[in-house]
Amino acid sequence: FMTQITGSGCSLGGVCAVYAACAKTPLAAALAAVNVYNLAGARAEAKVKAPGSFQVAFLDELYLATPEDIAANPFDLEEA
């Protein structure tokens, strides 16, 4: 659903900025940001049936993601 909602790319930039402010390296920040973004997207998509509800569920999942959730779901570079 990310291609069907407005602002998904812009909000990824914001998430990257948050991680860049506290990560040790820019690469670590980018990987962590994309990881939490993908995790939130997958969780939101599993809960909804349409783009409008996806957008709300996605923002909720970004908010609800814990450090443990993020660490347990590493970004798979081979699937990217």
C-alpha positions, -999 to +999 in steps of 0.1 A: +000+000+000+029+024+003+027+033-033-009+042-029-006+067+000+007+102+000+038+111+019+054+077+024+087+088+009+087+121+028+081+104+061+109+080+054+132+110+052+119+121+086+125+087+101+161+087+086+167+121+102+157+108+136+180+079+134+208+100+120+206+122+151+215+093+174+233+067+153+271+063+153+273+062+115+252+074+086+250+038+073+237+025+106+211+053+107+199+045+072+197+008+078+179+012+111+154+037+096+146+015+066+143-015+089+117+001+112+099+015+082+097-019+065+086-036+098+059-010+104+047-014+068+045-051+070+026-051+103+002-024+090-005-043+058-013-074+077-041-056+096-059-037+069-076-041+035-073-006+019-049+023+016-068+048+038-067+025+068-032+014+059-019+050+063-033+052+099-022+017+108+013+024+094+018+055+116+005+035+146+030+007+139+059+032+136+049+046+170+046+011+185+078-004+173+102-012+202+140-015+200+135-052+205+111-054+175+136-036+153+166-057+164+146-089+159+137-080+123+169-070+106+168-056+071+175-083+046+198-069+020+193-099-003+155-092-005+160-054-012 
